[in-house]
């Protein structure tokens, strides 16, 4: 096995474990968050962690479609975070 490939495998495993740990901690914050702002930030962090997981899986498998999926997840995550924050602040999403 090539040394560079071995280092890449180790780096991907470390990245995957770190992202899963971040996802679990964000879920904990989502459940016990004292305010709605904390819960919105936890959801946004979960979207970012899911995005990272999709990218790591895409790198590991060498399939390019995962990067397009990650762009869709990023756009939906941004829109949903803005919609939730707007709903919390104003009570409605569309004026």
ABEGO torsion letter per residue (X at the ends): XBAAAAAAAAAAAAAAAAAAAAAAAAAAAAAABABAAAAAAAAAAAAAAAAAAAAAAAAAAGBAAAAAAAAAAAAAAAAAAAAAAAAAAAGBABX
